[in-house]
């Protein structure tokens, strides 16, 4: 897999969209391992795991032990800040890596990240579109 970035010699920025819901802590640990595996296979790609990056920056949370996503009880303002942070990051990435299918029933977050990427590719990033691929494609 090769990234279709402007400068093929530079480090590429990837964003791993993954299922957070269900068991947020375990799913984020799985996503971290997925990101590390991608970076080991592709040393020219740096992968952002959004809940480590966005939540870690906003409130220092990178673990939700014993909580389901429903028990995290993010306020509306916190959800908005998290969403805006993710959109800002997605607008700068080279590759969106889907850790699961972008189906709303599987993960509403991944679905929105996929939709936002498509929107950006047809507007702001139409001259330098964000590549969309899957985790399986990255590690095969």
C-alpha positions in Angstrom: 0.0 0.0 0.0 1.4 3.4 -0.9 0.0 6.7 0.1 -0.8 9.2 -2.7 0.6 12.2 -0.8 2.2 15.2 -2.4 5.6 14.5 -0.9 6.3 10.8 -1.1 9.5 11.2 1.1 7.7 12.7 4.1 6.1 11.0 7.0 2.4 10.4 6.4 -0.3 11.1 9.0 -2.9 8.4 9.5 -6.1 8.4 11.6 -7.4 5.1 12.9 -11.2 5.2 13.1 -12.2 2.3 15.4 -15.1 1.1 17.5 -15.0 2.9 20.9 -18.5 1.8 22.1 -19.1 -1.3 24.3 -15.8 -1.4 26.2 -14.0 1.9 25.6 -10.8 1.0 27.5 -10.4 -2.4 25.9 -11.3 -1.1 22.4 -8.9 1.7 22.8 -6.1 -0.7 23.8 -6.9 -2.8 20.8 -6.8 0.3 18.6 -3.4 1.2 20.1 -2.1 -2.3 19.2 -3.6 -1.9 15.7 -1.8 1.5 15.3 1.5 0.0 16.5 1.2 -2.9 14.0 0.5 -0.5 11.1 3.5 1.7 12.1 5.8 -1.3 12.3 4.7 -2.4 8.9 4.8 1.1 7.4 7.5 3.2 9.2 6.6 6.1 7.0 3.2 6.4 8.5 2.4 7.9 12.0 -1.0 6.7 13.2 -3.2 8.8 15.5 -5.6 6.9 17.8 -8.3 9.6 18.4 -9.3 8.7 21.9 -5.7 8.8 23.1 -5.1 12.1 21.2 -8.4 14.0 21.6 -9.5 12.8 25.1 -6.0 12.8 26.4 -5.6 16.4 25.4 -9.1 17.6 26.5 -9.2 16.0 30.0 -6.3 13.5 30.4 -8.6 10.5 30.1 -7.2 7.5 28.2 -8.8 4.8 30.3 -12.4 4.2 31.1 -12.0 1.1 33.3 -15.2 -0.6 34.2 -17.3 1.8 32.1 -19.3 1.3 28.9 -19.5 4.2 26.5 -22.9 5.0 28.0 -21.5 5.3 31.5 -18.8 7.7 30.4 -21.5 10.5 30.4 -19.6 13.0 28.3 -21.4 16.4 28.5 -22.8 17.9 25.3 -20.0 20.5 25.4 -17.4 17.8 25.9 -18.8 15.7 23.0 -18.8 18.8 20.8 -15.1 19.6 21.7 -14.2 16.0 21.0 -15.9 16.0 17.7 -14.4 19.3 16.6 -10.9 18.0 17.7 -11.4 14.9 15.5 -12.6 17.0 12.5 -9.6 19.3 12.8 -7.3 16.3 12.9 -9.0 14.5 10.0 -8.7 17.7 7.9 -4.9 17.4 8.2 -4.4 13.6 7.7 -3.2 11.8 4.7 -4.9 8.4 5.3 -8.1 7.4 7.1 -7.8 3.9 8.3 -11.0 2.1 9.1 -10.7 -0.3 12.0 -14.2 -1.6 11.4 -17.0 -1.1 8.9 -18.4 2.4 8.7 -21.9 1.2 9.5 -23.9 3.2 12.0 -25.0 0.1 13.8 -21.4 -1.1 14.3 -19.9 2.3 15.3 -21.6 5.7 14.9 -18.2 7.4 15.5 -16.5 5.5 12.6 -19.5 6.3 10.4 -19.1 10.0 11.1 -15.4 10.0 10.6 -15.9 8.3 7.3 -18.6 10.8 6.3 -16.5 13.7 7.3 -13.6 12.4 5.3 -15.8 12.0 2.2 -17.1 15.6 2.7 -13.6 17.0 3.0 -12.5 15.1 -0.1 -15.2 16.7 -2.1 -14.6 20.2 -0.8 -11.6 21.4 1.2 -9.3 18.5 0.2 -10.5 18.0 -3.4 -7.0 18.7 -4.8 -5.3 16.6 -2.2 -7.8 14.0 -1.1 -7.5 11.9 2.0 -6.8 8.2 1.2 -9.3 5.8 2.7 -8.3 2.3 3.5 -8.9 -0.5 6.0 -6.8 -1.9 8.8 -6.7 -5.3 7.0 -5.4 -3.7 3.9 -2.6 -1.9 5.8 -1.3 -5.0 7.6 -1.6 -7.6 4.8 
